[in-house]
């Protein structure tokens, strides 16, 4: 549920929050989370920071491994992962205060009848109409003083649309487009004291003809002057605005014009972990209930355990022994990342060696008896994961440039709240998957031959140039050839599986297991999940059976031989500082939805599987 914290409906007292829409809990972590601009049926809003969220109806989500990962990124003060606030009993209450608070954003709107462009707040020209509390989709913003609709009541007037241009900077600041300053750029007298702006657009095959004009002084200009690399010179310096925090920072970066709804407006920085079966020992119980036990002094531990039924398994543990476990868990958060086991390492150990001893209601895995014929050199083992649980937590977000894979502390990370976070939003999903363990010996031999291939070197140079261009240090340990091979197989299978399993490609996620320097692994988990207790329907697991998987692999490799964009696709090699960090790959052959890919459609190349250039790079099947 989404509720507006600042909108003033015509039927509510000023300041009352009103329910204006709904989003899925998973979207609040992956696609429309804190700081993102959400496009509702009749208005656009920005999701507020966690310091303005209601503490009511936020259920804790227990996943100790993920919590430790978040604490290493944000600090030891983080004590919990929590779901979005939601009250199932309040669905029909139009004025419920349980929900995620938002503010209308952008702050400028345009009347579709008279083309008036103005600020939503302070001008007294626009009003929020929300007469139907149980129909949040009917909430809208109208132009009260519209000359073309003067005879209509506000409820009957056409809804105003958000002004579709914004400005952002590389530090993650976001602001309304400076329409008044921009339209008066060439005026010797500067902005007029009472600007009266209109926005008109017309079709053109050459450039966008979006004209901003001022009726008060006659100034007029085209929005094209603010676009492109040279457009920043026509815009003021960044004001350092964070609309989700209602705060301004010191910032003098150049601004970039961005269109409302652009894919680079918001990139989530998330951490995720699969549930691993626990042994039921004291360590696991303490980790599971850390939000309670982590706040206790030794003097009150025994009474709390005696009074909480959920902690009854700890009642027979000697107090000194239990306190030693609590102290070890508390001190673990202060350890460095190098001292901690990577999240993926434990998952790899379990998935690559599945046993019936380590299974529970949230994890069940069954290895196949054999691998698909003809793929023994590539695949070492196939495991059908009939039940899995994944928890995903939102750590922060970036704008304009996406974070690198599994980097929870990018240079331009934007925080979720004012001050240190003591909890972060999370979502848990249950589903199914197929795990492929690749033949490590064969991949290592191929990797040694391919690592210095001209195509691989060109991609590595482009990556280094791009990282330096955005002010970040490149990771020298990226196994380029190995990453290309496993990631390309993943995308080919996602596109092929989506045709048969009943799930869209956007709902199938990849999880790559590449290991670390000195301990490389080669694995791939394709999974799909839903945010309910029942999970999914088994369609993906069924395709993991040997006969079906062989058919899928055959079809995927056949499709990879040609692309409708060839030869442009097959001959593509990125240049230095290029954002297109891929080789033979494009939307027609390999790219998948952003919700599916761990690497933002980078590190892909059909030629590692198909000998497109007759240059010997392809993996020998």
Buried (B, 14 or more C-beta within 10 A) or exposed (E): BBBBBBBBBBBBEEEBBBBBBBBEBBBBBBBBBBBBBBBBEBBBBBBBBBEBBBEEBBEBBBBBBBBBBBBBBBEBEBBBBBBBBBBEEBEEEBEBBBBBBBBBBBBBBBBBBBBBBBBBEEEEBBBBBBBEBEEBEBBBBBBBBBEBBEEEEBBEBBBBBBBBBBBBBBBBBBBBBBBBBBBBBEEEEEBBEEBEBBBEBEEEEEEBEBBBBBEEBEBEBEBBBBBEEEBBEBBBEBBBBBBBBBEEEEBEBBBBBBEBEBEBBBBBBBBBBBBBBBEEEBBBBBBBBBBBBBEBEEEEBBEBBEEBEEBEEBEEBEEEEBBEBBEEBBEBBEEEEEEBEBBBBBBBEBBBEBEEEBBEEBBBBBBBEEBBEEBEBBBBBBBBBBBBBBBBBBBBBBBBBBBBBBBBEBBBBBBBBBEEBEBBBBBBBBBBBBBBBBBBEBBEEBBEEBBEBEBBEBBBBBBBBBBEEBEBEBEEEBBBBBBBBBBBBBBBBBBBBBEBBBBEBBBBBBBBBBBEEEEBBBBBBBBBBBBEEEBBBBBBBBBBBBEBBBBBBBBBBEBBBBBEBBEEBBEBBBEEBBEBBBBBBBEEBBBBBBBBBBBBBBBBBBBBBBBBBEEEBBBEE
